[in-house]
Every structure is written in C-alpha cells, then in structure tokens.
Amino acid sequence: MKIAIMNYSGNVGKSTIARHLFAPRIKNSEFISVESINADEDDLDIIRGKQFGAIQEQLMTTVNSVIVDVGASNVEIV
C-alpha cells in the first residue's frame, strides 16, 4: 500500500495525519517526508520535491507499505 498525503495549503494537518494516524496503524511501513521549509531535525529521511526520481524509485522498489508526507512547499514540484 502506498499513501501520499498532500495539500496545496500549509498547516492543515498533513504531517500530523501521516505520523500519528497512518504510521502507527500500518505495520512495517516506511515514512518519506518530502519537505524543504518545515524540516524537523528528527526527520532522517527527508527528500525534496525536485528529487522526484529518488522518490519514484523508492516507491517502486519497496515491498513494504509507504507513507509519503508531501509538504505544501513541494506540492507543485512533485
């Protein structure tokens, strides 16, 4: 299962939903944060929207479920 959470607006709860609703309930899921402005120091796997090839490759090659949190600053780029 691959889930992308995105919205053109910021501060609507995308990251909260991704981290606290989906991630704990989907066993063995990978979490990808596509963010450039609000990047937390906790986010070890941060990818920027302009790195679309890396995102696509990770989505296509993973056998686990993936949750992609796309920050508003990267929606148009992706």
mmCIF file of the N, C-alpha and C atoms, coordinates in Angstrom:
data_MODEL
# 
_entry.id   MODEL 
# 
loop_
_atom_site.group_PDB 
_atom_site.id 
_atom_site.type_symbol 
_atom_site.label_atom_id 
_atom_site.label_alt_id 
_atom_site.label_comp_id 
_atom_site.label_asym_id 
_atom_site.label_entity_id 
_atom_site.label_seq_id 
_atom_site.pdbx_PDB_ins_code 
_atom_site.Cartn_x 
_atom_site.Cartn_y 
_atom_site.Cartn_z 
_atom_site.occupancy 
_atom_site.B_iso_or_equiv 
_atom_site.pdbx_formal_charge 
_atom_site.auth_seq_id 
_atom_site.auth_comp_id 
_atom_site.auth_asym_id 
_atom_site.auth_atom_id 
_atom_site.pdbx_PDB_model_num 
ATOM 1   N N  . MET A 1 1  ? 0.849  -1.161 0.000  1.00 0.00 ? 1  MET A N  1 
ATOM 2   C CA . MET A 1 1  ? 0.000  0.000  0.000  1.00 0.00 ? 1  MET A CA 1 
ATOM 3   C C  . MET A 1 1  ? 0.902  1.234  0.000  1.00 0.00 ? 1  MET A C  1 
ATOM 4   N N  . LYS A 1 2  ? 0.589  2.162  -0.859 1.00 0.00 ? 2  LYS A N  1 
ATOM 5   C CA . LYS A 1 2  ? 1.314  3.419  -0.934 1.00 0.00 ? 2  LYS A CA 1 
ATOM 6   C C  . LYS A 1 2  ? 0.327  4.558  -0.720 1.00 0.00 ? 2  LYS A C  1 
ATOM 7   N N  . ILE A 1 3  ? 0.625  5.415  0.253  1.00 0.00 ? 3  ILE A N  1 
ATOM 8   C CA . ILE A 1 3  ? -0.253 6.526  0.604  1.00 0.00 ? 3  ILE A CA 1 
ATOM 9   C C  . ILE A 1 3  ? 0.536  7.821  0.485  1.00 0.00 ? 3  ILE A C  1 
ATOM 10  N N  . ALA A 1 4  ? -0.013 8.805  -0.228 1.00 0.00 ? 4  ALA A N  1 
ATOM 11  C CA . ALA A 1 4  ? 0.579  10.134 -0.293 1.00 0.00 ? 4  ALA A CA 1 
ATOM 12  C C  . ALA A 1 4  ? -0.409 11.119 0.316  1.00 0.00 ? 4  ALA A C  1 
ATOM 13  N N  . ILE A 1 5  ? 0.080  11.918 1.230  1.00 0.00 ? 5  ILE A N  1 
ATOM 14  C CA . ILE A 1 5  ? -0.750 12.919 1.882  1.00 0.00 ? 5  ILE A CA 1 
ATOM 15  C C  . ILE A 1 5  ? -0.216 14.277 1.450  1.00 0.00 ? 5  ILE A C  1 
ATOM 16  N N  . MET A 1 6  ? -1.057 15.025 0.735  1.00 0.00 ? 6  MET A N  1 
ATOM 17  C CA . MET A 1 6  ? -0.623 16.318 0.219  1.00 0.00 ? 6  MET A CA 1 
ATOM 18  C C  . MET A 1 6  ? -1.779 17.298 0.148  1.00 0.00 ? 6  MET A C  1 
ATOM 19  N N  . ASN A 1 7  ? -1.431 18.571 0.181  1.00 0.00 ? 7  ASN A N  1 
ATOM 20  C CA . ASN A 1 7  ? -2.405 19.650 0.059  1.00 0.00 ? 7  ASN A CA 1 
ATOM 21  C C  . ASN A 1 7  ? -1.631 20.896 -0.328 1.00 0.00 ? 7  ASN A C  1 
ATOM 22  N N  . TYR A 1 8  ? -2.228 21.764 -1.120 1.00 0.00 ? 8  TYR A N  1 
ATOM 23  C CA . TYR A 1 8  ? -1.561 22.991 -1.531 1.00 0.00 ? 8  TYR A CA 1 
ATOM 24  C C  . TYR A 1 8  ? -1.390 23.980 -0.385 1.00 0.00 ? 8  TYR A C  1 
ATOM 25  N N  . SER A 1 9  ? -2.114 23.805 0.687  1.00 0.00 ? 9  SER A N  1 
ATOM 26  C CA . SER A 1 9  ? -2.031 24.710 1.833  1.00 0.00 ? 9  SER A CA 1 
ATOM 27  C C  . SER A 1 9  ? -1.152 24.116 2.922  1.00 0.00 ? 9  SER A C  1 
ATOM 28  N N  . GLY A 1 10 ? -0.540 25.002 3.669  1.00 0.00 ? 10 GLY A N  1 
ATOM 29  C CA . GLY A 1 10 ? 0.235  24.575 4.830  1.00 0.00 ? 10 GLY A CA 1 
ATOM 30  C C  . GLY A 1 10 ? -0.622 24.606 6.078  1.00 0.00 ? 10 GLY A C  1 
ATOM 31  N N  . ASN A 1 11 ? -0.163 23.951 7.125  1.00 0.00 ? 11 ASN A N  1 
ATOM 32  C CA . ASN A 1 11 ? -0.824 23.958 8.434  1.00 0.00 ? 11 ASN A CA 1 
ATOM 33  C C  . ASN A 1 11 ? -2.245 23.419 8.396  1.00 0.00 ? 11 ASN A C  1 
ATOM 34  N N  . VAL A 1 12 ? -2.464 22.351 7.617  1.00 0.00 ? 12 VAL A N  1 
ATOM 35  C CA . VAL A 1 12 ? -3.788 21.728 7.580  1.00 0.00 ? 12 VAL A CA 1 
ATOM 36  C C  . VAL A 1 12 ? -3.778 20.348 8.235  1.00 0.00 ? 12 VAL A C  1 
ATOM 37  N N  . GLY A 1 13 ? -2.623 19.908 8.734  1.00 0.00 ? 13 GLY A N  1 
ATOM 38  C CA . GLY A 1 13 ? -2.549 18.647 9.461  1.00 0.00 ? 13 GLY A CA 1 
ATOM 39  C C  . GLY A 1 13 ? -2.008 17.467 8.676  1.00 0.00 ? 13 GLY A C  1 
ATOM 40  N N  . LYS A 1 14 ? -1.351 17.707 7.545  1.00 0.00 ? 14 LYS A N  1 
ATOM 41  C CA . LYS A 1 14 ? -0.827 16.611 6.728  1.00 0.00 ? 14 LYS A CA 1 
ATOM 42  C C  . LYS A 1 14 ? 0.169  15.753 7.504  1.00 0.00 ? 14 LYS A C  1 
ATOM 43  N N  . SER A 1 15 ? 1.152  16.385 8.108  1.00 0.00 ? 15 SER A N  1 
ATOM 44  C CA . SER A 1 15 ? 2.183  15.640 8.843  1.00 0.00 ? 15 SER A CA 1 
ATOM 45  C C  . SER A 1 15 ? 1.607  14.959 10.078 1.00 0.00 ? 15 SER A C  1 
ATOM 46  N N  . THR A 1 16 ? 0.680  15.610 10.734 1.00 0.00 ? 16 THR A N  1 
ATOM 47  C CA . THR A 1 16 ? 0.039  15.013 11.909 1.00 0.00 ? 16 THR A CA 1 
ATOM 48  C C  . THR A 1 16 ? -0.709 13.749 11.524 1.00 0.00 ? 16 THR A C  1 
ATOM 49  N N  . ILE A 1 17 ? -1.451 13.810 10.439 1.00 0.00 ? 17 ILE A N  1 
ATOM 50  C CA . ILE A 1 17 ? -2.184 12.632 9.965  1.00 0.00 ? 17 ILE A CA 1 
ATOM 51  C C  . ILE A 1 17 ? -1.215 11.531 9.559  1.00 0.00 ? 17 ILE A C  1 
ATOM 52  N N  . ALA A 1 18 ? -0.167 11.908 8.820  1.00 0.00 ? 18 ALA A N  1 
ATOM 53  C CA . ALA A 1 18 ? 0.795  10.910 8.346  1.00 0.00 ? 18 ALA A CA 1 
ATOM 54  C C  . ALA A 1 18 ? 1.512  10.221 9.501  1.00 0.00 ? 18 ALA A C  1 
ATOM 55  N N  . ARG A 1 19 ? 2.006  10.997 10.453 1.00 0.00 ? 19 ARG A N  1 
ATOM 56  C CA . ARG A 1 19 ? 2.816  10.441 11.554 1.00 0.00 ? 19 ARG A CA 1 
ATOM 57  C C  . ARG A 1 19 ? 2.002  9.793  12.660 1.00 0.00 ? 19 ARG A C  1 
ATOM 58  N N  . HIS A 1 20 ? 0.860  10.374 12.996 1.00 0.00 ? 20 HIS A N  1 
ATOM 59  C CA . HIS A 1 20 ? 0.150  9.921  14.187 1.00 0.00 ? 20 HIS A CA 1 
ATOM 60  C C  . HIS A 1 20 ? -1.118 9.125  13.907 1.00 0.00 ? 20 HIS A C  1 
ATOM 61  N N  . LEU A 1 21 ? -1.604 9.135  12.671 1.00 0.00 ? 21 LEU A N  1 
ATOM 62  C CA . LEU A 1 21 ? -2.781 8.356  12.331 1.00 0.00 ? 21 LEU A CA 1 
ATOM 63  C C  . LEU A 1 21 ? -2.394 7.147  11.480 1.00 0.00 ? 21 LEU A C  1 
ATOM 64  N N  . PHE A 1 22 ? -1.736 7.400  10.351 1.00 0.00 ? 22 PHE A N  1 
ATOM 65  C CA . PHE A 1 22 ? -1.409 6.303  9.441  1.00 0.00 ? 22 PHE A CA 1 
ATOM 66  C C  . PHE A 1 22 ? -0.209 5.466  9.903  1.00 0.00 ? 22 PHE A C  1 
ATOM 67  N N  . ALA A 1 23 ? 0.913  6.104  10.215 1.00 0.00 ? 23 ALA A N  1 
ATOM 68  C CA . ALA A 1 23 ? 2.151  5.364  10.517 1.00 0.00 ? 23 ALA A CA 1 
ATOM 69  C C  . ALA A 1 23 ? 1.997  4.328  11.639 1.00 0.00 ? 23 ALA A C  1 
ATOM 70  N N  . PRO A 1 24 ? 1.359  4.647  12.754 1.00 0.00 ? 24 PRO A N  1 
ATOM 71  C CA . PRO A 1 24 ? 1.237  3.632  13.805 1.00 0.00 ? 24 PRO A CA 1 
ATOM 72  C C  . PRO A 1 24 ? 0.297  2.481  13.432 1.00 0.00 ? 24 PRO A C  1 
ATOM 73  N N  . ARG A 1 25 ? -0.592 2.705  12.490 1.00 0.00 ? 25 ARG A N  1 
ATOM 74  C CA . ARG A 1 25 ? -1.603 1.697  12.161 1.00 0.00 ? 25 ARG A CA 1 
ATOM 75  C C  . ARG A 1 25 ? -1.240 0.819  10.963 1.00 0.00 ? 25 ARG A C  1 
ATOM 76  N N  . ILE A 1 26 ? -0.223 1.208  10.220 1.00 0.00 ? 26 ILE A N  1 
ATOM 77  C CA . ILE A 1 26 ? 0.193  0.421  9.064  1.00 0.00 ? 26 ILE A CA 1 
ATOM 78  C C  . ILE A 1 26 ? 1.511  -0.254 9.419  1.00 0.00 ? 26 ILE A C  1 
ATOM 79  N N  . LYS A 1 27 ? 1.461  -1.523 9.664  1.00 0.00 ? 27 LYS A N  1 
ATOM 80  C CA . LYS A 1 27 ? 2.622  -2.291 10.125 1.00 0.00 ? 27 LYS A CA 1 
ATOM 81  C C  . LYS A 1 27 ? 3.752  -2.248 9.095  1.00 0.00 ? 27 LYS A C  1 
ATOM 82  N N  . ASN A 1 28 ? 4.980  -2.121 9.585  1.00 0.00 ? 28 ASN A N  1 
ATOM 83  C CA . ASN A 1 28 ? 6.203  -2.156 8.781  1.00 0.00 ? 28 ASN A CA 1 
ATOM 84  C C  . ASN A 1 28 ? 6.204  -1.138 7.642  1.00 0.00 ? 28 ASN A C  1 
ATOM 85  N N  . SER A 1 29 ? 5.577  -0.007 7.852  1.00 0.00 ? 29 SER A N  1 
ATOM 86  C CA . SER A 1 29 ? 5.535  0.991  6.780  1.00 0.00 ? 29 SER A CA 1 
ATOM 87  C C  . SER A 1 29 ? 6.778  1.881  6.843  1.00 0.00 ? 29 SER A C  1 
ATOM 88  N N  . GLU A 1 30 ? 7.197  2.330  5.668  1.00 0.00 ? 30 GLU A N  1 
ATOM 89  C CA . GLU A 1 30 ? 8.276  3.307  5.570  1.00 0.00 ? 30 GLU A CA 1 
ATOM 90  C C  . GLU A 1 30 ? 7.640  4.687  5.527  1.00 0.00 ? 30 GLU A C  1 
ATOM 91  N N  . PHE A 1 31 ? 8.333  5.685  6.048  1.00 0.00 ? 31 PHE A N  1 
ATOM 92  C CA . PHE A 1 31 ? 7.826  7.051  6.067  1.00 0.00 ? 31 PHE A CA 1 
ATOM 93  C C  . PHE A 1 31 ? 8.788  7.931  5.276  1.00 0.00 ? 31 PHE A C  1 
ATOM 94  N N  . ILE A 1 32 ? 8.262  8.639  4.288  1.00 0.00 ? 32 ILE A N  1 
ATOM 95  C CA . ILE A 1 32 ? 9.066  9.555  3.496  1.00 0.00 ? 32 ILE A CA 1 
ATOM 96  C C  . ILE A 1 32 ? 8.494  10.951 3.671  1.00 0.00 ? 32 ILE A C  1 
ATOM 97  N N  . SER A 1 33 ? 9.342  11.882 4.063  1.00 0.00 ? 33 SER A N  1 
ATOM 98  C CA . SER A 1 33 ? 8.936  13.268 4.204  1.00 0.00 ? 33 SER A CA 1 
ATOM 99  C C  . SER A 1 33 ? 9.511  14.060 3.040  1.00 0.00 ? 33 SER A C  1 
ATOM 100 N N  . VAL A 1 34 ? 8.630  14.639 2.231  1.00 0.00 ? 34 VAL A N  1 
ATOM 101 C CA . VAL A 1 34 ? 9.050  15.475 1.102  1.00 0.00 ? 34 VAL A CA 1 
ATOM 102 C C  . VAL A 1 34 ? 8.830  16.908 1.548  1.00 0.00 ? 34 VAL A C  1 
ATOM 103 N N  . GLU A 1 35 ? 9.896  17.542 2.038  1.00 0.00 ? 35 GLU A N  1 
ATOM 104 C CA . GLU A 1 35 ? 9.752  18.843 2.675  1.00 0.00 ? 35 GLU A CA 1 
ATOM 105 C C  . GLU A 1 35 ? 11.041 19.624 2.511  1.00 0.00 ? 35 GLU A C  1 
ATOM 106 N N  . SER A 1 36 ? 10.915 20.926 2.382  1.00 0.00 ? 36 SER A N  1 
ATOM 107 C CA . SER A 1 36 ? 12.109 21.758 2.327  1.00 0.00 ? 36 SER A CA 1 
ATOM 108 C C  . SER A 1 36 ? 12.055 22.924 3.311  1.00 0.00 ? 36 SER A C  1 
ATOM 109 N N  . ILE A 1 37 ? 10.861 23.359 3.677  1.00 0.00 ? 37 ILE A N  1 
ATOM 110 C CA . ILE A 1 37 ? 10.749 24.527 4.553  1.00 0.00 ? 37 ILE A CA 1 
ATOM 111 C C  . ILE A 1 37 ? 10.628 24.137 6.017  1.00 0.00 ? 37 ILE A C  1 
ATOM 112 N N  . ASN A 1 38 ? 9.708  23.247 6.363  1.00 0.00 ? 38 ASN A N  1 
ATOM 113 C CA . ASN A 1 38 ? 9.445  22.893 7.754  1.00 0.00 ? 38 ASN A CA 1 
ATOM 114 C C  . ASN A 1 38 ? 10.126 21.604 8.166  1.00 0.00 ? 38 ASN A C  1 
ATOM 115 N N  . ALA A 1 39 ? 11.318 21.360 7.705  1.00 0.00 ? 39 ALA A N  1 
ATOM 116 C CA . ALA A 1 39 ? 12.020 20.120 8.006  1.00 0.00 ? 39 ALA A CA 1 
ATOM 117 C C  . ALA A 1 39 ? 12.446 20.098 9.472  1.00 0.00 ? 39 ALA A C  1 
ATOM 118 N N  . ASP A 1 40 ? 12.043 19.046 10.165 1.00 0.00 ? 40 ASP A N  1 
ATOM 119 C CA . ASP A 1 40 ? 12.444 18.858 11.555 1.00 0.00 ? 40 ASP A CA 1 
ATOM 120 C C  . ASP A 1 40 ? 13.803 18.187 11.608 1.00 0.00 ? 40 ASP A C  1 
ATOM 121 N N  . GLU A 1 41 ? 14.518 18.399 12.695 1.00 0.00 ? 41 GLU A N  1 
ATOM 122 C CA . GLU A 1 41 ? 15.786 17.701 12.856 1.00 0.00 ? 41 GLU A CA 1 
ATOM 123 C C  . GLU A 1 41 ? 15.577 16.209 13.108 1.00 0.00 ? 41 GLU A C  1 
ATOM 124 N N  . ASP A 1 42 ? 14.355 15.810 13.486 1.00 0.00 ? 42 ASP A N  1 
ATOM 125 C CA . ASP A 1 42 ? 14.038 14.396 13.710 1.00 0.00 ? 42 ASP A CA 1 
ATOM 126 C C  . ASP A 1 42 ? 13.897 13.638 12.394 1.00 0.00 ? 42 ASP A C  1 
ATOM 127 N N  . ASP A 1 43 ? 13.589 14.333 11.314 1.00 0.00 ? 43 ASP A N  1 
ATOM 128 C CA . ASP A 1 43 ? 13.338 13.694 10.026 1.00 0.00 ? 43 ASP A CA 1 
ATOM 129 C C  . ASP A 1 43 ? 14.655 13.251 9.414  1.00 0.00 ? 43 ASP A C  1 
ATOM 130 N N  . LEU A 1 44 ? 14.919 11.957 9.470  1.00 0.00 ? 44 LEU A N  1 
ATOM 131 C CA . LEU A 1 44 ? 16.156 11.436 8.925  1.00 0.00 ? 44 LEU A CA 1 
ATOM 132 C C  . LEU A 1 44 ? 16.048 11.176 7.434  1.00 0.00 ? 44 LEU A C  1 
ATOM 133 N N  . ASP A 1 45 ? 14.848 10.887 6.951  1.00 0.00 ? 45 ASP A N  1 
ATOM 134 C CA . ASP A 1 45 ? 14.650 10.535 5.552  1.00 0.00 ? 45 ASP A CA 1 
ATOM 135 C C  . ASP A 1 45 ? 13.873 11.644 4.851  1.00 0.00 ? 45 ASP A C  1 
ATOM 136 N N  . ILE A 1 46 ? 14.519 12.807 4.706  1.00 0.00 ? 46 ILE A N  1 
ATOM 137 C CA . ILE A 1 46 ? 13.865 13.952 4.088  1.00 0.00 ? 46 ILE A CA 1 
ATOM 138 C C  . ILE A 1 46 ? 14.311 14.040 2.634  1.00 0.00 ? 46 ILE A C  1 
ATOM 139 N N  . ILE A 1 47 ? 13.352 14.187 1.753  1.00 0.00 ? 47 ILE A N  1 
ATOM 140 C CA . ILE A 1 47 ? 13.624 14.319 0.333  1.00 0.00 ? 47 ILE A CA 1 
ATOM 141 C C  . ILE A 1 47 ? 12.925 15.578 -0.147 1.00 0.00 ? 47 ILE A C  1 
ATOM 142 N N  . ARG A 1 48 ? 13.551 16.297 -1.028 1.00 0.00 ? 48 ARG A N  1 
ATOM 143 C CA . ARG A 1 48 ? 12.932 17.482 -1.596 1.00 0.00 ? 48 ARG A CA 1 
ATOM 144 C C  . ARG A 1 48 ? 12.173 17.096 -2.862 1.00 0.00 ? 48 ARG A C  1 
ATOM 145 N N  . GLY A 1 49 ? 11.145 17.880 -3.205 1.00 0.00 ? 49 GLY A N  1 
ATOM 146 C CA . GLY A 1 49 ? 10.310 17.585 -4.358 1.00 0.00 ? 49 GLY A CA 1 
ATOM 147 C C  . GLY A 1 49 ? 11.076 17.484 -5.661 1.00 0.00 ? 49 GLY A C  1 
ATOM 148 N N  . LYS A 1 50 ? 12.158 18.255 -5.792 1.00 0.00 ? 50 LYS A N  1 
ATOM 149 C CA . LYS A 1 50 ? 12.926 18.213 -7.026 1.00 0.00 ? 50 LYS A CA 1 
ATOM 150 C C  . LYS A 1 50 ? 13.686 16.896 -7.197 1.00 0.00 ? 50 LYS A C  1 
ATOM 151 N N  . GLN A 1 51 ? 13.738 16.080 -6.160 1.00 0.00 ? 51 GLN A N  1 
ATOM 152 C CA . GLN A 1 51 ? 14.367 14.762 -6.232 1.00 0.00 ? 51 GLN A CA 1 
ATOM 153 C C  . GLN A 1 51 ? 13.316 13.700 -6.556 1.00 0.00 ? 51 GLN A C  1 
ATOM 154 N N  . PHE A 1 52 ? 12.424 14.014 -7.481 1.00 0.00 ? 52 PHE A N  1 
ATOM 155 C CA . PHE A 1 52 ? 11.311 13.129 -7.800 1.00 0.00 ? 52 PHE A CA 1 
ATOM 156 C C  . PHE A 1 52 ? 11.773 11.736 -8.215 1.00 0.00 ? 52 PHE A C  1 
ATOM 157 N N  . GLY A 1 53 ? 12.871 11.644 -8.935 1.00 0.00 ? 53 GLY A N  1 
ATOM 158 C CA . GLY A 1 53 ? 13.385 10.343 -9.367 1.00 0.00 ? 53 GLY A CA 1 
ATOM 159 C C  . GLY A 1 53 ? 13.684 9.432  -8.194 1.00 0.00 ? 53 GLY A C  1 
ATOM 160 N N  . ALA A 1 54 ? 14.280 9.973  -7.140 1.00 0.00 ? 54 ALA A N  1 
ATOM 161 C CA . ALA A 1 54 ? 14.588 9.179  -5.948 1.00 0.00 ? 54 ALA A CA 1 
ATOM 162 C C  . ALA A 1 54 ? 13.318 8.729  -5.246 1.00 0.00 ? 54 ALA A C  1 
ATOM 163 N N  . ILE A 1 55 ? 12.321 9.615  -5.196 1.00 0.00 ? 55 ILE A N  1 
ATOM 164 C CA . ILE A 1 55 ? 11.040 9.267  -4.576 1.00 0.00 ? 55 ILE A CA 1 
ATOM 165 C C  . ILE A 1 55 ? 10.378 8.141  -5.361 1.00 0.00 ? 55 ILE A C  1 
ATOM 166 N N  . GLN A 1 56 ? 10.325 8.296  -6.677 1.00 0.00 ? 56 GLN A N  1 
ATOM 167 C CA . GLN A 1 56 ? 9.694  7.290  -7.526 1.00 0.00 ? 56 GLN A CA 1 
ATOM 168 C C  . GLN A 1 56 ? 10.403 5.943  -7.410 1.00 0.00 ? 56 GLN A C  1 
ATOM 169 N N  . GLU A 1 57 ? 11.725 5.962  -7.405 1.00 0.00 ? 57 GLU A N  1 
ATOM 170 C CA . GLU A 1 57 ? 12.479 4.715  -7.293 1.00 0.00 ? 57 GLU A CA 1 
ATOM 171 C C  . GLU A 1 57 ? 12.201 4.023  -5.959 1.00 0.00 ? 57 GLU A C  1 
ATOM 172 N N  . GLN A 1 58 ? 12.178 4.785  -4.885 1.00 0.00 ? 58 GLN A N  1 
ATOM 173 C CA . GLN A 1 58 ? 11.904 4.205  -3.576 1.00 0.00 ? 58 GLN A CA 1 
ATOM 174 C C  . GLN A 1 58 ? 10.497 3.617  -3.517 1.00 0.00 ? 58 GLN A C  1 
ATOM 175 N N  . LEU A 1 59 ? 9.525  4.302  -4.116 1.00 0.00 ? 59 LEU A N  1 
ATOM 176 C CA . LEU A 1 59 ? 8.150  3.796  -4.124 1.00 0.00 ? 59 LEU A CA 1 
ATOM 177 C C  . LEU A 1 59 ? 8.026  2.518  -4.947 1.00 0.00 ? 59 LEU A C  1 
ATOM 178 N N  . MET A 1 60 ? 8.742  2.449  -6.056 1.00 0.00 ? 60 MET A N  1 
ATOM 179 C CA . MET A 1 60 ? 8.621  1.294  -6.944 1.00 0.00 ? 60 MET A CA 1 
ATOM 180 C C  . MET A 1 60 ? 9.387  0.075  -6.438 1.00 0.00 ? 60 MET A C  1 
ATOM 181 N N  . THR A 1 61 ? 10.455 0.285  -5.688 1.00 0.00 ? 61 THR A N  1 
ATOM 182 C CA . THR A 1 61 ? 11.295 -0.842 -5.276 1.00 0.00 ? 61 THR A CA 1 
ATOM 183 C C  . THR A 1 61 ? 10.970 -1.384 -3.885 1.00 0.00 ? 61 THR A C  1 
ATOM 184 N N  . THR A 1 62 ? 10.198 -0.668 -3.116 1.00 0.00 ? 62 THR A N  1 
ATOM 185 C CA . THR A 1 62 ? 9.902  -1.141 -1.763 1.00 0.00 ? 62 THR A CA 1 
ATOM 186 C C  . THR A 1 62 ? 8.798  -2.193 -1.776 1.00 0.00 ? 62 THR A C  1 
ATOM 187 N N  . VAL A 1 63 ? 8.939  -3.164 -0.922 1.00 0.00 ? 63 VAL A N  1 
ATOM 188 C CA . VAL A 1 63 ? 7.897  -4.185 -0.782 1.00 0.00 ? 63 VAL A CA 1 
ATOM 189 C C  . VAL A 1 63 ? 6.978  -3.853 0.386  1.00 0.00 ? 63 VAL A C  1 
ATOM 190 N N  . ASN A 1 64 ? 7.429  -2.975 1.248  1.00 0.00 ? 64 ASN A N  1 
ATOM 191 C CA . ASN A 1 64 ? 6.627  -2.565 2.394  1.00 0.00 ? 64 ASN A CA 1 
ATOM 192 C C  . ASN A 1 64 ? 5.640  -1.478 1.990  1.00 0.00 ? 64 ASN A C  1 
ATOM 193 N N  . SER A 1 65 ? 4.748  -1.168 2.882  1.00 0.00 ? 65 SER A N  1 
ATOM 194 C CA . SER A 1 65 ? 3.859  -0.028 2.688  1.00 0.00 ? 65 SER A CA 1 
ATOM 195 C C  . SER A 1 65 ? 4.669  1.247  2.867  1.00 0.00 ? 65 SER A C  1 
ATOM 196 N N  . VAL A 1 66 ? 4.267  2.289  2.167  1.00 0.00 ? 66 VAL A N  1 
ATOM 197 C CA . VAL A 1 66 ? 4.977  3.562  2.232  1.00 0.00 ? 66 VAL A CA 1 
ATOM 198 C C  . VAL A 1 66 ? 3.969  4.679  2.472  1.00 0.00 ? 66 VAL A C  1 
ATOM 199 N N  . ILE A 1 67 ? 4.317  5.593  3.374  1.00 0.00 ? 67 ILE A N  1 
ATOM 200 C CA . ILE A 1 67 ? 3.528  6.782  3.637  1.00 0.00 ? 67 ILE A CA 1 
ATOM 201 C C  . ILE A 1 67 ? 4.382  7.968  3.218  1.00 0.00 ? 67 ILE A C  1 
ATOM 202 N N  . VAL A 1 68 ? 3.885  8.777  2.280  1.00 0.00 ? 68 VAL A N  1 
ATOM 203 C CA . VAL A 1 68 ? 4.627  9.929  1.783  1.00 0.00 ? 68 VAL A CA 1 
ATOM 204 C C  . VAL A 1 68 ? 3.920  11.191 2.262  1.00 0.00 ? 68 VAL A C  1 
ATOM 205 N N  . ASP A 1 69 ? 4.622  11.983 3.037  1.00 0.00 ? 69 ASP A N  1 
ATOM 206 C CA . ASP A 1 69 ? 4.104  13.251 3.547  1.00 0.00 ? 69 ASP A CA 1 
ATOM 207 C C  . ASP A 1 69 ? 4.704  14.361 2.696  1.00 0.00 ? 69 ASP A C  1 
ATOM 208 N N  . VAL A 1 70 ? 3.887  14.951 1.812  1.00 0.00 ? 70 VAL A N  1 
ATOM 209 C CA . VAL A 1 70 ? 4.366  15.975 0.889  1.00 0.00 ? 70 VAL A CA 1 
ATOM 210 C C  . VAL A 1 70 ? 4.024  17.342 1.455  1.00 0.00 ? 70 VAL A C  1 
ATOM 211 N N  . GLY A 1 71 ? 5.041  18.092 1.834  1.00 0.00 ? 71 GLY A N  1 
ATOM 212 C CA . GLY A 1 71 ? 4.840  19.432 2.368  1.00 0.00 ? 71 GLY A CA 1 
ATOM 213 C C  . GLY A 1 71 ? 4.318  20.377 1.306  1.00 0.00 ? 71 GLY A C  1 
ATOM 214 N N  . ALA A 1 72 ? 3.565  21.381 1.718  1.00 0.00 ? 72 ALA A N  1 
ATOM 215 C CA . ALA A 1 72 ? 2.951  22.330 0.788  1.00 0.00 ? 72 ALA A CA 1 
ATOM 216 C C  . ALA A 1 72 ? 3.984  23.027 -0.080 1.00 0.00 ? 72 ALA A C  1 
ATOM 217 N N  . SER A 1 73 ? 5.191  23.199 0.430  1.00 0.00 ? 73 SER A N  1 
ATOM 218 C CA . SER A 1 73 ? 6.229  23.883 -0.338 1.00 0.00 ? 73 SER A CA 1 
ATOM 219 C C  . SER A 1 73 ? 6.723  23.035 -1.511 1.00 0.00 ? 73 SER A C  1 
ATOM 220 N N  . ASN A 1 74 ? 6.375  21.755 -1.543 1.00 0.00 ? 74 ASN A N  1 
ATOM 221 C CA . ASN A 1 74 ? 6.845  20.850 -2.589 1.00 0.00 ? 74 ASN A CA 1 
ATOM 222 C C  . ASN A 1 74 ? 5.727  20.262 -3.439 1.00 0.00 ? 74 ASN A C  1 
ATOM 223 N N  . VAL A 1 75 ? 4.496  20.625 -3.206 1.00 0.00 ? 75 VAL A N  1 
ATOM 224 C CA . VAL A 1 75 ? 3.372  20.022 -3.946 1.00 0.00 ? 75 VAL A CA 1 
ATOM 225 C C  . VAL A 1 75 ? 3.488  20.315 -5.435 1.00 0.00 ? 75 VAL A C  1 
ATOM 226 N N  . GLU A 1 76 ? 3.763  21.547 -5.820 1.00 0.00 ? 76 GLU A N  1 
ATOM 227 C CA . GLU A 1 76 ? 3.841  21.879 -7.234 1.00 0.00 ? 76 GLU A CA 1 
ATOM 228 C C  . GLU A 1 76 ? 5.034  21.216 -7.900 1.00 0.00 ? 76 GLU A C  1 
ATOM 229 N N  . ILE A 1 77 ? 6.120  21.029 -7.191 1.00 0.00 ? 77 ILE A N  1 
ATOM 230 C CA . ILE A 1 77 ? 7.314  20.413 -7.754 1.00 0.00 ? 77 ILE A CA 1 
ATOM 231 C C  . ILE A 1 77 ? 7.075  18.948 -8.058 1.00 0.00 ? 77 ILE A C  1 
ATOM 232 N N  . VAL A 1 78 ? 6.379  18.245 -7.141 1.00 0.00 ? 78 VAL A N  1 
ATOM 233 C CA . VAL A 1 78 ? 6.106  16.820 -7.315 1.00 0.00 ? 78 VAL A CA 1 
ATOM 234 C C  . VAL A 1 78 ? 5.071  16.676 -8.385 1.00 0.00 ? 78 VAL A C  1 
# 
